[in-house]
Amino acid sequence: MESKGEYVDDSELIDYIGESRVIGKTIEEYGSQRSAQLTCAKRLSEYIESEIAETKGLNVKFLISKKPVNSTVTDRAIPV
């Protein structure tokens, strides 16, 4: 990626290596379920302090971090 992708724009790179999922219900409707997209939606909602948690059909874009190595995929999800 360092040499062959040097002319790729950051946003384009995120599109290549990131994931995108749609949450059909509101975050509250999922209850205690855990998934990468729900974790990212919750984190974004806390960060930007909006009514994002009440939105249905939310498109969540995220990356899965390699570290910390012993953490679950859900814990390593990073919202984009």
C-alpha positions as CSV (number, residue, x, y, z in Angstrom):
1,M,0.0,0.0,0.0
2,E,2.9,2.4,0.7
3,S,4.3,2.4,-2.9
4,K,1.4,1.2,-5.1
5,G,-1.2,3.2,-3.3
6,E,0.7,6.4,-3.0
7,Y,-1.6,8.2,-5.5
8,V,-4.8,6.9,-3.9
9,D,-6.8,9.6,-2.0
10,D,-7.5,8.9,1.7
11,S,-11.2,8.8,1.2
12,E,-10.8,6.4,-1.7
13,L,-8.6,4.2,0.4
14,I,-11.2,4.1,3.1
15,D,-13.8,3.0,0.5
16,Y,-11.5,0.1,-0.5
17,I,-10.6,-1.3,2.9
18,G,-13.7,-0.2,4.9
19,E,-17.1,-1.8,5.4
20,S,-20.5,-0.4,5.1
21,R,-23.7,-1.7,6.7
22,V,-27.2,-0.4,7.0
23,I,-29.0,-0.6,10.3
24,G,-32.7,-1.1,9.6
25,K,-34.0,-0.2,13.1
26,T,-33.1,2.4,15.7
27,I,-30.2,1.5,17.9
28,E,-32.5,1.1,20.9
29,E,-34.6,-1.5,19.1
30,Y,-31.6,-3.8,18.9
31,G,-31.4,-3.9,22.7
32,S,-28.3,-5.7,24.0
33,Q,-27.3,-7.2,20.6
34,R,-23.7,-6.5,19.6
35,S,-22.2,-6.0,16.2
36,A,-19.6,-3.8,14.6
37,Q,-22.1,-1.5,13.0
38,L,-24.1,-1.1,16.1
39,T,-21.0,-0.3,18.1
40,C,-19.9,2.3,15.6
41,A,-23.4,3.9,15.5
42,K,-23.4,4.2,19.3
43,R,-19.9,5.6,19.3
44,L,-20.8,8.2,16.7
45,S,-24.0,9.1,18.5
46,E,-22.0,9.7,21.7
47,Y,-19.3,11.7,19.9
48,I,-21.5,14.0,17.9
49,E,-24.3,14.2,20.4
50,S,-27.1,13.9,17.9
51,E,-30.3,12.0,17.4
52,I,-28.5,9.5,15.3
53,A,-29.6,6.7,17.7
54,E,-33.2,7.4,16.7
55,T,-32.6,7.1,13.0
56,K,-33.8,4.0,11.0
57,G,-32.0,3.0,7.9
58,L,-28.7,4.4,9.1
59,N,-25.7,3.6,6.8
60,V,-22.7,3.0,9.0
61,K,-19.2,3.0,7.5
62,F,-16.4,1.5,9.6
63,L,-12.9,-0.1,9.7
64,I,-11.8,-3.1,11.8
65,S,-8.5,-2.3,13.6
66,K,-5.9,-5.0,13.9
67,K,-5.1,-3.9,17.5
68,P,-5.6,-4.6,20.3
69,V,-5.0,-8.2,19.2
70,N,-6.9,-10.0,21.9
71,S,-10.1,-7.8,21.6
72,T,-13.3,-8.9,19.8
73,V,-14.0,-7.5,16.3
74,T,-16.8,-5.5,17.8
75,D,-14.4,-3.7,20.2
76,R,-12.0,-3.0,17.3
77,A,-14.6,-1.4,15.0
78,I,-13.8,2.2,14.2
79,P,-16.5,4.5,12.7
80,V,-15.5,6.4,9.6
